[in-house]
């Protein structure tokens, strides 16, 4: 083998080793990013759950406040009707589960 071919072969080997090292590093980084993504998605899910719960509590407090203050009776009646319908729906679900 000529000297020029040996030089080219050594350069190829060197660049191939560099490419393998870069590939390994990127594979590790990708795994780390996937783990971080899963963690962030779980945290986002928890935050959305908390937000839904807080919105529900806020609506309940608004209803209670309007009942106490006596202002805006039309909205209060609508909210109470919604609550009664929801209670009725829950009771019917409980009743249907008990008959099964």
Secondary structure, 3 states (H helix, E strand, C coil): CCHHHHHHHHHHHHHHHHHHHHHHHHHHHHHHHHHHHHHHHHHHHHHHHHHHHHHHHHHHHHHHHHHHHCCCHHHHHHHHHHHHHHHHHHHHHHHHHHHC
